[in-house]
Amino acid sequence: MLALRPEELERREVVSRTMRLVFHGDVIISQFEHYDRLAPFDWEGYRKKYGDIQRLDRD
């Protein structure tokens, strides 16, 4: 059983009523509204600037 305090329940209520999932196409969930309008990522430019891009989360 999940033991939530009243303020946690209230917060969940607010979030559940205001959360919005944005789709582009029929089945793709966007990270944010207009995500599908972003310019394509410049992989070659990034590769030239940083070299190995196998892990983009590393310096």
N, C-alpha and C positions, 0 to 999 in steps of 0.2 A: 504494500500500500504506500502511496506517495503522500507524505505528510507536508502539506503546504500551509504556510501562514496566510491569514486573510489578505494581507497586502500583496502577497505573491499571486493569489487567486485574482485579485483585482487587476494586477498588472497583466496577467495572462488574458483576462477578459478584454482589456484595452488592445493588446497586441492582436488578438484573434479577430477583433472587429475592424482593425485598421490595416492589417497586413494585406498586401496585394501581390499576386503572382502575375508577372507579365510574360506572355507567350509571343514568340514570333514564329510564323508558320503555324502548323497545326499542333506540333508536339514539343517544341523546343522552349524550355523555360529560360528567359533572358536573365542576365545578372541584374539589369536595371532597365528602365524604360528607354527606348531608342538604342539599345545595345546593338540591334541589327543594322543600325545606320552608321556604325563606326567604320572608318577606313580600314582596309586590310592591313594587317601588321607587316612591317617591312623586315621580314626575316633575314634577307641578304644584307641589308644595311646593319642590322643588329649583329649579325655574324661577323661582318667586317670590323665593327667597332669593338666587340668583346671577345671574338674568337670562339672558343667552345661554348655552345649554348645548350648543351645537353640538360643542364639544370639551371633554369632561369632564376631560381631562388637563391643562388649563390653569387658571391662577388667574384 
